[in-house]
Amino acid sequence: MAAFQEFAEAVLVPIQLFLAMLGMGATLTVGDFLKVFAQPKGLAVGVTIQWVAVPALAAAFIALFGLSPGWAVGLVLVAAVPGGATSNLFTFLGRGNVPLSIAVTTVTTLACIGVIPLLLQILAAPYLPEGFVFPTLRILREIGLYLFLPLALGMVIRRFAPARSEALSRWSIRGSVLAILVIATSSLGSGRIRLQEYGWGPPLVVLGFLATLTVVAPLLVRLAGHDDRDATAIGIEAVVRNVGIGLLLLRFFFPDDPVANGHILFTCLFYSGASGAFALPLLFRGRAKAQAEEAGEAGEAGESGSTT
């Protein structure tokens, strides 16, 4: 099983990330990038929450609970990666601002090639082994290969074969989810994730981090003067993250310490599995708010018609 786990990390993790980004790219057009400039304030709020608020919250949890190096690096890694492609789907189902969701996902994904190494050096350096050197160039190369290339390929397919892009996106995302499940299963069977030794502490910290994100992210959006549709989009974006990038970078940390490496792996996989459940309240609240607004507008239109 250990050999299969090595195969999963070396082969399936890059495939999972490639499929996820290909699926997202197949939903994007050049027009989606142009929308970024049409709503700069909402984009600025979303990016600030992703790059400042979420990592700061992770640092606060690490300090509050005194996490050991493996758990600390795992939480920082989760906080450093951008939002995932699934966040756009959740935003659509929650009647949120889909163009804003796509804009934040796209910008943070494109910029993560430089932001992730920076955040890791700022937040994770104290928890890494003595003498650890960030393989920045290799990280940049792999992020570029497994993010930029499939994203661009998906967009090209959307541009020149739009009839096939929807199916491509759907099956790519499904393949990505399947790969995550295989990676998680192989990790459990390899012995690197020792659930019986971890206890409830680490999972509860991750759940607490997720619960806080679910409350704080949309609250910050509203405090910045944005409406419920923006709050739904950016809130979901903060919760549903592209953990596949974290899995891709996992092998750079604690290569000679399987226990600490197992802590990072568990944090990434557990967060990935739990984040969808925490996005659902934001989704349902967004739908309820949108339906209430539509009902109010319909009522006002009816009253206006009856008085004329």
N, C-alpha and C positions, 0 to 999 in steps of 0.2 A: 504493500500500500504506500510505503514511503516513496518508492520509485514512481508510482503514479502521481503522487503529490508533486514531485519534482517536475514531472511532465506537465501537470496542470499549471504550475507557476511559470514554466518556461514557454509553453505553447498556448494553453487555453486562456490565460490572462490576456496576452496580447490579442488573441482572436476575439475575446469578449469585448474588449475596448474598441477594437476595429469595427465590430458589428454595431455596437452602440452608436459610434460616431457616424458610421455609414447610414444608419437608420435616421439619425437626426439630420444629416446633410440632405437626405432625400426629401425632407419636408421643407427645406429652405430655398429661397431664391435671392437674387441680388436685391430685389425689392425689400426683403426683410431687413437687409443691412441698411437700406436707405431709411427705413422707419426708425432706426436707432437715432438718427439725427433729427427726426421729426419730433421726438419726445425726450430731449436731453435731460430734463429734470428727473423724470421717472427712472431713466437709465442710471443717472448719477446716484440716486437713492439706492437702487437695487445693487449696484456694484459696490457702493460703500458698505452696505450691510454684509455682502458676501466677503469682502476683503478686510473689513475692519471689525464689524460687530461680531460675526461668527467666530473668527480666530480669537478675539478678545474674550468671548464667552468661554471658549475652550481653555484658554489660559487661566481664567478664573476658576473653572472646575478642577483643573490640575492642582492649583494652589490650595483650593478649599478642601479637597479630599486627599491631598498629599500622594498623588499617584506615583507609582514606581516608573522607572524609565520606559519599559515596554508599553504600559498602558498610556503613559503621557504622550509618547511619540504617536501611538495609534490615534488618540483623540486629536492631536495637532494635524495629523495627516488627513483625517476625515474633514477637519475644518478648513484645510488649505485647498482641497480640490473644489472645482466649480460645480454648479448645479448640473444635474443629469438631464438627459433628453426626456426622461419620463415626466419631469416637472412640467413640460409644455403640455403633455396630455392631461395631467391632473388639473392644470390651470384651465384648459378648455372645458373639461367636465365640470369644473367649479364655477364656470361662467366668469372667469377672471379676465384680465387684460392679456390676451394671448400674444399680440405683437410685442408687448413689453417683456413677457416671459421669454420669448424667443430671443429678443435683443439682449437681455441680461445673460441668458445661457450662452449665446454666441460670443459676446464680448469677453466674458469671464473665461470661456473655454479657449478662445484664441490667445488671450493674455496670460493664461496659466503657465505657458511655457517659461515665462520669467517670474511670475508671481509665486508659484509653488516653491521653487528653490529659495526665494527671498523669505517667505513666511517660515519655511522650515529652518532656515538659518537663524531667524529672529526668535522663534518660539521653541524649537526642538533642540537646538544646540546644547543647552545645559543637561539634557537627558541622554545624550548619545555617548557611546564609549569614548574613553580618552584617546585622543589622536585621530578621531574620526574626521574624514575629509569628505565634504559633499561632492559627489561625482556630477557637478553641475552640467558639464558638457554632455555627459552621457544621458542625464535626465532630460536635457533640452532636446537631444537627438531622438530619444525614444518617444517623448511627448509629441514632437513634431511628426514622427513617423506614424504613430498610432492615433493621433488626433487630427492633424492638419490634412494628411493624405486621404483618409476615408471621408472626412467632412467635405473636402473639395470634390472627391469622386462622387459622393451622393448628390451634391449640388449639380454637377455636370449631368448626371443621369436625370435629375429632375428637369433640367433645362432642355435636354435633347430627347428624352423619352418619358414625358410626363405621365403617360398612361401606365407605365410600369413602376413609377416611383412610389406610389402608395403601397403596392404589394411588397416592393423592396424594403421600404421602411418598416412595414408590419413584420415581415419575416426576419429582418435583421434584428429588431428589438427582441423578438421571441427567441432568436438564437442567442442573443446576449444574455437574456434571463436564464436560459437553459445552461449556458456556460457557467454562470454564477452558481447555479444549483450544483453542478458537477464539481466545481472548485470547492464549494462548502462541504459537500459530501466527502470528497477526497481528503480535505483537511481534517475533518472529524475522525476519519479512519486512519490517518497517518500517525496519530499520537501527538502531534504538535499542539493541538487544541485540547487541553486537559480540563474538561468541564467540571469534573468532580473536584479538581484542585482549586478552581477559581472561586467557587461559591457564588453568592448573589451580589457581592460588592461591585465588581466591574460591570455586569449587565445593568445594575441599578444606576450607576453613574452615567452610562450611555443613555439610558431611558430618561434620566433627569435632564441631561443635556438636550435631548430631543424635545422633551416637554417644554423646557425653557425657551428653546428656539421657536416652538409653535406659538408661544404667547408673545415673546418679545419682538420677533421680526415684523409681523403685521402691525403691532402697536407702534413701532418706530416709523413705519410707512405712514400711518395715520397722523402721527405727531408731526411729520414733515409736510402735512397738508394735502395728502393724496386720498383718493376715494377708496371704496371697498374693493373695486375691481383691481386696482393696483396693489392693495394690501393682500388680496388673495394670490395674485401672481408672484409677488416678491416673497410672501410668506412661504408658499410652496417651494419656491426656488431655493430658499435658505434651508429647508428641511430635506428635500429630495436631492441628494448630491451624487456626483459621478464617482462612486467608490471604486469603479474599475481602474481609474487612474492611480488611486492609492494602492491597489493590489499590484499594479504594474511596477510601482516604486518600492514595494515592500522588500524586495530582495537586497536593496542597498543598505538596510539597517540591521545591525546586530547579526551579521552573517554567521558568526561563530557561536551565537547564543540562541539555540532553538526555543528556549523558554520565553525570552523577551520577544523573539520574532513571532512566537505563537500568540503572545498578548496583542501585538499589532494586528496580526491576521484576524484574531477573534473580534477585535474592535471594529475593523472594517466590515467583516461579514455580518456581525450582529447589527451594526448600524444600518447596513444595506437592507437587511430583512425587516427591521423595525420601522424604518423611516416612512414606508408607505402607509402604515397604520396611523402614524402621527399626522400625515398629510390629509387624511380623510376628514377630520374635523374642519380643517380649513376649506376643503372642497365643498362639504355640505353647507357650511356657513355661507360661503360665497354664492352657492346656488340659491339658498334661502333669501339672501339679501337681493340678488338679482330678480328673483321672482316677485318679491315684495315691491321692488321699485317698478317693475312692469305692471303689476296690479294697480299701484298708485297712479301711474301714468294713464292706464286705461280708464280708471275711475274719473280722473280729471278731464279726460277727453270726452267721457260720457256726460259729465255735468256741463261742460262747455257746449256740447251739442244740444242739450235739452234747454239751455237758456237762450239759444239763438233762434 
